[in-house]
Amino acid sequence: MLFESKQFSELSAEEVYEILKSRIEIFVIEQECIFQDCDDRDYGYHVFCRDEAGRVAAYMRIYEIEEEPDVILLDGKALWSGNLTEEQIKKGNKMPDFCDASGISQERRENARTVQMGRVLTLEHGKGLGKDLLEAGIQTAWNQMGADRIFIEAEDYVEGYYTKAGFTRISDVFLKDDIPHIHMELWK
């Protein structure tokens, strides 16, 4: 399948509809996560391919970030700050990410242009779409967005998938929408 990489402003109304339909199918219906999907982070790039029927069969969004979302330690649990109230965030403690031993200096980290990949999905499994999607997304981040670093909040069970592509785990497990996640990064 042919992957496309488009900025939000380049998407047609039909493409936006098909993207949102696939995201709802996977994240809201299949994973039973009730959340505000349109969250003001869709104004970056969208990498996707369509199947023969025109459905968006594989998809991810990529957008620039200034800093990673916080993980809060609260009542013995590590929780994604986006699921918490301001009061809960103040009551808890920020869980620090740990950095790998790759020799990335603090100065390089602070000056890096960082993008975040998210809403990664494939409707059909076992056909290599995930691998092809990830490769297309990485190329979009490096070549079209000029990123130095890619940051992801991956579901814990797919750590090996991202590790094979060169990503490094940089956090302990935390809950996001009651699903175990980890932070990972990839440097150019």
Order of alpha helices (4+ residues) and beta strands (2+ residues): beta-alpha-beta-beta-beta-beta-alpha-beta-alpha-beta-alpha-beta-alpha-beta-beta-beta
